[in-house]
Amino acid sequence: MPVAQSQRPSGGAVLVTGVSSGIGRAIALDLMGAGYTVFGSVRRIEDATSLSQFKGDQFIPLVFDVTDLAGIAQAVSEVEARLGTAGLTALVNNAGVSISGPFLHQPADQFQRVMDVNFHGLVAVTRAFLPLLGARDEPGHRPGRIINIGSVQGTLTVPFMAAYSASKHAVEAFAQGLRRELLPFGISVSTIEPNFTKSDIFAKAASDSMANNYQGTRYEAAWVQFNASLAAEEAKAKPAETVTRKVLHAIQSPRPRTRYPLDPIWHIGRFLPDRIFDGLIFKALGITRLMQPRLAQSDIGSNA
């Protein structure tokens, strides 16, 4: 039988991946403000300096890349050494990247990088830390919780973001399967699905995305307009607190939700017919005309 979940007081230890900036940093700060000790993953120790100075011993940096299995294993050993038999209160899978581009021309290593960080890295971290969350015969502590930072792109997909959307769709499927498998251990799994949120995830990838402007391809004009529309949406992005509040709810609630969609478009993307939604997406991005198919010469002749 699953272990009963009750309202959880502040305290305990939470592991958050990708805390150097953006949403991850905001999550770490909010959790520390609520009384939790935070183990935060960074790829360089310098990225953890400001958090360490701000909260002192309440923040413990873990230097590893989520795609590095050896680094993850070392991080598990470090957390175990500090916690002993206490276990983790929660794991927040936040680390992620976004590199856009038309799939036909996008470098294969860019697509692979997005999948490796956003999905394969998340899976590797989750697998490694499951025992510390209580996935073992005699955990000796209250079962922990897993919170994945997903995206509305895990339900819908816009042009030029196939890699990012594929990774977030994969996270959704993994989370649902894992949630059902972990019921005997009492470990809940929740996925938070924001839309544009104030973060530098897109800014970090801008140089990679724009390094190739796809000049001379069929997508040149649409790509320029897409990036202009993306920049406009980012300027109107919601504050990170819209995400951090849901993280706290997923950790502390006696009955956390399995999904936390933070934008109405999440529901529209699930239920609206595909071709109608195509039109809405193209219109929102300002690329309706630019994405129309070109008539083949034979088609032009047959319509003459």
N, C-alpha and C positions, 0 to 999 in steps of 0.2 A: 504494500500500500504506500502511496506517496506520503512523504512527511508533510504534516500540516504547516502552512505558511501563516504567520501572524504579523501584525504591524511591527515593523522593525525600528528600533530606536536608532538614532545617529550613532556612529561609531563603527569600528571594524575597519577592514582594509579592502580597498578596491584597486584593481589593476586597470589602467586606461592606456590604450595604445595611441601613439601619435599626439603627444601633448605639447610639442614645441611651439605651436601657434594655433590660431583659429578656434574651431569648435573644441578640439581636444584640450587646449589650454583652458578654455572657459569651463569645460566639464570638470577638469582637475581643480580649478579654483573654487567652483561651487561645492564640490564634494568636500574639500578641505574646510570651507566655510560652514558646512553642515556637520563637521566633526569627524569626518573619515580620514584615515591615513591613505594616501594615494601613492601607489607604485605607478610611475609614468614612464612609458617607453619613449625614447628619443634615439635618433641615429648618431648624434654627436653629443658628448657631455656638455659642450658649451650651450646647447639648446635648452638645457635644464637649469642653467644658472639662475635665471630670474625667478623661476618657481621655487627653487631651493632657498633663495634669499628671502622670498616673500613669506614662506610658511615654515622654514627651518626643517626640523625633524619630522614634520607631518608629511613632507614630500620626499619620496625615495626614488631617484632616477634609475632606470634600467636602460642601459645602452645596448640596443639591438635593432636590427631591421627585421620586419615581420616576414621577410622572404628568406631569412638566414636561419636554418634549422639549428645549427650549432649555437648561434646567439640566443635563440629562444630557449634551448635546453639550459644554457648557463643562467638565463633569467629565472627559470623555474627553480634552480638550485638556490639562487640568491633569495627569492621570496620564501622558499621553504625554510631556509636558515633563519630568517627574521621572524616568521610567523610560528614556527614550531607546529603544534597541533591545532592552532587556531583556525587555519583555513582562510580562504578569501570570501568576503561578503559578496563581491560581484566582479565580473569581468566586463569591461566596456570596450568593444571592438570598434575603434574610431579611425585608425590609420587608413588613409586613402589617397589616391591621386586621380586626376582627371586630365586626359589628353585627348583633344578632339581632332577630327579630321575625316574626310570622306574615305570610307573603307577601301575603295578601289585604288586609291593612291597613298593612303596612310602607311608609313613604314611599319613592317610587321613587328619590329621590336617595341614600338610604342603600344600597339594593341596588347602585346604579351605583357608588358610592364603593368598596364592597368589591371589585367586579370590576375597577375601574380600578387600585386599588393592588395587589391580590393577584395579578392576572393580567396586565392590559394593561401595568402598570408593570414587572413582571418581564420581559415580552417586550421592552419598549422598552430596558431596561437591557442585557439580554442581546444584543440586536441591535447596540447601540452599541459594546459592549466586545468583541465577537467578534474583530475584527482583532487586538486586544491579547492575545487568548488564543491566537492563531496561525491564525485562519481567513483566511489570505491565501496567495498563491502562494509568497512567500519570507518567511516569518515571521522567520527569523534567530534563533530561540530555541526552547526546548523547548515543545511544546504545553501549554496550560493546561487547567484543569478547571473544570467548572460544577457547583455544588452548590445545589440548590433546597431551601429549607425548606418542605416540604409539610405534610401532616397525615393522620392516619387518616381525617379527613373527606374526603380525596380518594378514598376507597374506599366509605365509607358516608355516609349523610346522616340527621341527626336532625331532628325537627320544630323549626321556628323558626330553623334555621340554613341555610336553602336557599341564601342568598347566599354565605356563607362556604364551604359545601361545593361549590357550583358553581364558585367560583374555584379551589378546590384540585383538583377533578376536572379542570378545564381545565389546571392546571399539570402534572398527571400526563400528560395526553395530549400536551401540548406537549413535555415532557421526553423522552417516548419517541420522538416523531418527530424532534426535534432530535438526540438521541443517535445515531440511525441515520444521519442526514444528515452528522454531523460525523466519522464514522469515517474518511474519507479524510484528515482533518487530524490525527487522533490525539487529538482533544479528547474526553475522557470527560464524561458527564452523569450525575449521581446525584441522587436525590431522597430526602431524609430525612423520615420520616413519624411524628412524635411524636403522642402523645395529650396529655392535660393536662400541661403543663410550667410550672414556676414562671416566670411572665412577667406583665407588666401589659397584655397585648394585650386581654384581656377587660375589665379595669378601665378602660382608656382609653375603651372603647366603652360602658361601663355607662350613662353619662349620656345618650348618644344612644338606647340601647336602652330605658331606663326612662323617658325623657322622655314616652313614650306608653305608659301601662300597659294600653292596649287595654280599658279599662273599658267595660262594656256590650256587648262583642262576644262571639261564641261562644267565643272563646279566653281570656276573662279569667281564669278559674280555672286553666286549664292553663298559661297564661303565668306566673302567679305561682309555681306549683309548679315549672315548668321553671327559673326563675331561682334558686329555692331549691336545687334539685338541682345546678345548675351551680356555685353557690357552694360547695356541699359537696364537689364533685369538685375544684374549684380548690384547696381547702384541703388536699387529699391529693396535689397535683400533684408530679410527679417533679422533681428538681433539674435546672437547665439543663445540668449536666455530661453528662447522658445524651445530649443533642444535640451538645454541643461535641466529645465524644469521636468521634462518627461523622463530624463535619466533618473532623477531623484525619485519620481513616482514609481518607475519600474523597479527600483531597488527597495523602496520602503513600503509600498502598498501591500496590504494583505492579499490582494488579488491583482497582480500586474496584468496589463493588457498584453495580448500577443503582438499587436501592431499599434503603432502610434502615428497614423497619417497626419501630417501637419499642414496640408494644403488640399482644398476641395478638388483640385485637378486629379488627385490620386483616385478618387471615386469615379470621376469622369473617364479616366483612362481604363478603368476596369470594365466598364459597362457600355460605353459608347461604341457603335460599330466602327471598325477600323478605318474605312474610307471616309467616313464623316469626320473622324478624329484627324485624319491626314489633313483635311482642309483647314481645320481649326489650328493645327500646329503650323502649317505653312503660312497662314494668315498672321498668326502671332509673331512669327519670325520675319515676316515681310518678304517671303521668298516664293509666294504662290506662282507668279509669272515665271520666275527663274527655274522652277522645278517641273515645268510642263515638258512632256516628251517632244522631241523633234520628230517631225514627219520624215519617214524615209522617202527617197526619190520615187520609189515605186508607188507609194501611197499618194504622193502629190500627183503623179500621172493618172492614177485611177480616179482621182476626184476632179480632174480637169474637165 
